Every structure is written in structure tokens, then in C-alpha cells.
Amino acid sequence: MSDHTTNAATETFLAHRNLLFTVAYEMLGSAADAEDVLQETWLRWVKVDLGQVRDQRAYLVRMTTRQSLNRLRTMKRRREVYVGSWLPEPLLTTPDVAEDVELAESVSMALMLVLETLSPTERAVFVLREAFDVTYDEIAAAVNKSPAAVRQIAHRARQRVDARRPRVAVSPGETRAALESFRRAIDARDLQGLLDVLAPDVVLVADGGGVKQAVPRPIIGADKVVRVFFSGLRKADVPLSVDPAVVNGNPALLVRLDGELDGVIAIRVESARIAGLYYVRNPEKLTRIASETALTLH
């Protein structure tokens, strides 16, 4: 392959890299695995005869989807032996993503968990169709199905997601307000303040990956969730700080112990109260966000 062809392939790949990463991340729930998929896609892309490619964006999305499907089937087996609850790897996103309600929801912790209930093919079809508005014909080529079959899969996946996703879209401002009330209550060790911001049937899901201490299964109910948090606060024998950030397109909190990132808390809000708390403590899932936030701290 000539240098000119390689440069053209590189320029095209870089132009669509953010799109390809988001496709892979929404399918896999892991930024590290998404980066691996992009590397595999790139290695295949530079061998393609670009003169034979009519729509380079569609071709790259198709390649990324196929690599993601291969990776997802392997990851499903890993999840079966995962210690405790599994949560997606948190992803720092820019504030403008939070203002795009549809995009923010598509990468939110809450929806990513719902996508975990789909089969690999259902997830690929749903992500491509709902988040990126890819045509049924293009999706069919990516997942090796007929367009008619893809329409059926899309309908089935949408029904399953709609049955589990939050009923009402919540504005970034409403989420920020609930999160700030939660943060103030944690900082002040204000038990009543914490109870006031949590929905009565709030669900706490924590992911320590078997490395960090975390509740092994979801905790349901405001009283129980408050007890878990206050127990953790009492055990913290080093300075603890809780700072706002935008994670997975939504307002979130970065928890630091003695200056080191210890976890990320994302939330789901309903009727101005926190209905879901997602606490990622697994160090493997914090590597990317720790390095990115370290750059902003220094």
C-alpha cells in the first residue's frame, strides 16, 4: 500500500474515530475493550482497497460492529464469572454531551445496564438504529442478517428496552440539583438530608470487581442505602472528597480518598429524587478516568 493510500485511510479513520468509539463503547460497556476494537478495526481498514468502498463511514461502522460483536460474545463469558454486580466502565464526557438529551441517555449508566439484558445481535441492532439512526440495510450488512430480520430484531429490542428504561426524560439541571443535594448530605454527614433526596425504593448497585469492597448485590430502599453509605463514611480514616463531573453524558460524582480516585457515582433521577445509584469502585474500570482527571488536577 502506498504512503498516499495509507494517509487517506488514516485521515478517514480519524475523521470517524469518535463515532466508531461510541458505537463500540455502547455495545461493550467498556472503554478499554472499545479501544481494542478500534485497534482491530484500524488494522483491517488499512488493508482495504478504498477505491472499492462506496461509503467509507458505513464501511467503518460495519467493521467496528462486527469486531464489537466478536468481543461482546467473549465478554459475555467473562461476565458469568464476574465477582459481584457488574457496571459499565465510567466514561468522562464533555458538558455539551449532557445537553444532547438523546445522546446523553444512550450512554447513561441506566440505559447501558438495560442493554446488558439484550443478546449481542439485539444490542448491536438497537445501538446502531436508535443511537445512530443507521439504515436497516446497513445494519443488515453489519450483523449478517436480512433487512426484514433486522426490522424484527429492532422492534423486539426496542420493546425490551422500553419496558425497563425510565419512563420520563429528566433534564440535566434536574439531575444536577439532585446530585448536589446528595453531595451536600454526604459532605455534612446529614442523614435526613440524604433520606430526603433518595426515592423510597432507590436501588444501589456497586461494582468492586472482587478487588475493592462493594455490596455484592443491589441494595433496595432508602433506609438500607443510607446505612450502607454512613457505614462506609465511618470507616473512611483518610480525607474524603466528592467532586462533580460529567460521566456517561450525565452529572456524576468522583469520590477521592486521600486525593486518590476511589470511585465514580452515577445516578438515575425520577420525580426530582434519586431512584438509582451506580457506584463503580473496580480499579480496572477507573484507570482511564483517573488519568484524565489527573491531567485536569495538575
C-alpha positions in Angstrom: 0.0 0.0 0.0 1.4 3.4 -0.9 2.0 6.2 1.6 -0.7 8.3 -0.1 -3.3 5.5 0.3 -2.2 4.9 3.9 -2.6 8.6 4.6 -6.0 8.7 3.1 -7.1 5.7 5.1 -5.7 7.3 8.3 -7.5 10.6 7.6 -10.8 8.8 7.1 -10.4 6.7 10.2 -9.5 9.7 12.4 -12.4 11.7 11.0 -14.8 9.0 12.2 -12.9 7.8 15.3 -15.2 9.4 17.8 -18.3 7.8 16.2 -16.6 4.4 16.0 -15.5 4.6 19.6 -19.0 5.4 20.8 -20.5 2.6 18.7 -18.1 0.1 20.3 -18.5 1.5 23.8 -22.3 1.4 23.7 -22.1 -2.2 22.5 -19.5 -3.3 25.1 -19.9 -1.0 28.1 -16.1 -0.9 28.4 -13.8 1.9 27.1 -10.8 -0.4 27.3 -12.4 -3.0 25.1 -13.8 -0.3 22.8 -10.2 0.9 22.2 -9.1 -2.7 21.4 -11.9 -3.0 18.9 -10.8 0.3 17.3 -7.3 -1.0 17.0 -8.5 -4.2 15.4 -10.7 -2.2 13.0 -7.8 0.0 12.1 -5.6 -2.9 11.2 -8.2 -4.3 8.9 -9.1 -0.8 7.5 -5.6 -0.1 6.2 -5.7 -3.3 4.1 -8.9 -2.3 2.4 -8.9 -1.1 -1.3 -10.5 2.3 -0.7 -11.3 2.6 -4.4 -13.8 -0.2 -3.9 -15.6 1.4 -0.9 -18.6 3.5 -1.9 -19.5 4.8 1.6 -16.4 4.8 3.9 -18.3 5.8 7.0 -20.8 3.0 6.6 -18.0 0.5 5.9 -16.1 1.6 9.1 -19.2 1.3 11.2 -19.9 -2.2 9.7 -16.3 -3.3 10.5 -16.5 -1.8 14.1 -19.8 -3.5 14.7 -18.5 -6.9 13.6 -15.4 -6.6 15.8 -17.6 -5.5 18.7 -19.9 -8.5 18.3 -16.9 -10.8 18.4 -15.6 -9.1 21.5 -19.1 -9.0 23.1 -19.6 -12.8 22.8 -16.2 -13.3 24.6 -17.1 -10.7 27.3 -20.4 -12.5 28.0 -18.4 -15.5 29.2 -16.2 -13.2 31.4 -19.3 -11.7 32.9 -20.6 -15.1 34.0 -17.7 -15.4 36.5 -17.5 -11.7 37.4 -17.5 -11.2 41.2 -20.5 -9.2 42.5 -22.5 -6.7 40.4 -21.2 -5.6 37.0 -21.4 -1.9 35.9 -20.2 -0.3 32.7 -16.7 1.4 32.8 -17.4 5.1 33.5 -16.5 7.4 30.7 -15.8 11.1 31.2 -17.8 13.1 28.7 -17.9 16.8 27.8 -20.8 19.0 29.2 -22.2 19.5 25.7 -23.0 15.8 25.6 -25.2 16.2 28.6 -27.2 18.9 26.8 -27.9 16.5 24.0 -30.7 14.5 25.8 -30.8 11.6 23.3 -27.1 11.1 23.2 -26.8 11.5 27.0 -29.4 8.8 27.5 -27.8 6.4 25.1 -24.5 6.3 27.1 -26.1 6.7 30.5 -25.3 4.1 33.2 -29.0 3.3 33.5 -29.5 2.5 29.8 -26.2 0.7 29.5 -27.4 -1.6 32.2 -30.6 -2.2 30.3 -28.7 -3.0 27.2 -26.9 -5.8 29.1 -30.3 -7.7 29.0 -30.2 -7.9 25.2 -28.5 -10.6 23.1 -25.3 -9.4 21.3 -27.2 -9.1 18.0 -30.1 -7.3 19.6 -27.7 -4.9 21.3 -25.9 -4.1 18.0 -29.1 -3.5 16.1 -30.6 -1.3 18.9 -27.4 0.8 19.3 -27.0 1.3 15.5 -30.7 2.1 14.9 -31.7 4.0 18.0 -28.5 5.9 18.8 -27.0 6.5 15.4 -30.0 6.2 13.0 -28.2 3.7 10.8 -30.4 2.3 8.0 -31.8 -1.2 8.2 -29.9 -2.2 5.1 -26.6 -1.0 6.6 -27.3 -2.8 9.9 -28.2 -5.9 8.0 -24.8 -5.9 6.3 -23.1 -5.4 9.7 -24.8 -8.2 11.5 -25.2 -10.6 8.6 -29.0 -10.7 8.6 -31.6 -9.7 6.1 -33.2 -6.3 6.4 -36.5 -7.9 7.2 -34.9 -9.8 10.1 -33.2 -6.7 11.3 -36.5 -4.8 11.5 -38.0 -7.6 13.6 -34.9 -7.7 15.9 -35.0 -3.9 16.2 -38.7 -4.0 17.2 -38.1 -6.7 19.7 -35.1 -4.9 21.2 -37.0 -1.6 21.4 -39.8 -3.3 23.3 -37.5 -4.9 25.8 -35.6 -1.6 26.4 -38.8 0.5 26.7 -40.1 -1.9 29.3 -37.0 -1.2 31.5 -35.9 2.3 30.7 -37.0 5.3 32.8 -40.5 6.5 31.8 -39.8 10.2 31.7 -36.7 12.1 30.4 -35.0 14.1 33.1 -33.2 17.4 32.3 -29.5 17.8 33.1 -30.5 20.6 35.5 -32.8 18.3 37.5 -30.1 15.7 37.7 -27.5 18.2 38.8 -29.8 19.5 41.5 -30.5 16.1 43.0 -26.8 15.2 42.8 -25.8 18.4 44.6 -28.3 17.7 47.4 -26.8 14.2 47.6 -23.2 15.6 47.7 -24.0 18.2 50.4 -25.6 15.5 52.5 -22.6 13.2 52.2 -20.2 16.1 53.0 -22.2 17.2 56.0 -22.9 13.6 57.2 -26.6 14.7 57.1 -28.6 11.5 57.4 -32.0 13.3 57.0 -30.7 15.3 54.0 -29.7 12.0 52.4 -33.1 10.4 53.0 -34.8 13.5 51.6 -33.1 13.2 48.2 -33.4 9.4 47.8 -36.6 7.9 46.4 -38.2 5.4 48.9 -37.4 2.5 46.6 -33.9 3.7 45.5 -31.6 1.0 44.2 -27.8 1.0 44.9 -25.6 -1.1 42.6 -21.9 -1.2 43.4 -19.1 -2.7 41.4 -15.8 -3.5 43.1 -14.9 -6.3 40.7 -13.8 -8.5 43.6 -10.9 -6.1 44.2 -12.5 -3.3 46.2 -15.1 -3.7 48.9 -18.6 -3.2 47.5 -22.1 -4.5 48.2 -22.3 -7.9 46.5 -25.8 -7.5 45.2 -28.2 -4.5 44.7 -29.5 -2.8 47.8 -33.1 -1.6 47.6 -34.8 1.0 49.9 -33.6 4.4 51.1 -33.1 3.3 54.7 -30.8 0.5 53.7 -28.9 2.6 51.2 -28.3 5.3 53.8 -27.0 2.7 56.3 -24.5 1.5 53.6 -23.2 5.0 52.9 -22.9 6.0 56.5 -21.2 2.8 57.4 -18.6 3.5 54.6 -18.2 7.1 55.8 -17.5 6.0 59.3 -14.8 3.5 58.1 -13.1 6.2 56.0 -10.0 7.0 58.1 -8.4 9.3 55.5 -9.7 12.6 53.9 -12.6 12.0 51.6 -13.7 14.4 48.9 -16.7 14.2 46.5 -16.5 16.3 43.3 -18.9 16.9 40.4 -18.1 15.7 36.9 -19.9 14.7 33.7 -19.7 10.9 33.3 -21.5 8.9 30.6 -23.2 12.1 29.4 -24.8 12.9 32.8 -23.9 14.7 36.0 -21.9 12.4 38.4 -19.5 12.4 41.3 -15.9 11.5 41.6 -15.1 10.1 45.1 -11.5 10.5 46.2 -9.8 9.1 49.3 -6.7 10.9 50.4 -6.6 12.5 46.9 -6.7 9.2 45.0 -9.7 8.4 42.9 -11.7 5.7 44.7 -14.9 5.5 42.8 -17.4 7.1 40.5 -21.1 7.6 41.4 -23.7 8.0 38.7 -27.4 8.4 39.4 -30.8 8.0 37.8 -33.4 10.6 38.8 -37.2 10.3 38.8 -39.6 13.0 40.1 -36.6 15.1 41.4 -35.3 12.3 43.6 -32.5 9.7 43.1 -34.0 6.4 42.1 -30.8 4.7 41.1 -27.2 4.9 42.4 -24.4 3.3 40.4 -21.1 3.2 42.3 -18.0 1.9 40.3 -15.0 1.1 42.5 -13.3 -1.6 40.4 -9.8 -0.1 39.9 -9.6 -1.6 36.4 -12.6 0.4 35.4 -11.2 3.7 36.9 -7.8 3.7 35.1 -8.9 5.8 32.1 -11.0 8.3 34.2 -8.2 8.6 36.8 -5.6 9.5 34.2 -7.9 12.0 32.5 -8.9 13.7 35.8 -5.3 13.7 37.0 -4.4 15.9 34.0 -7.0 18.4 34.9 -5.8 18.5 38.6 -2.2 19.3 37.8 
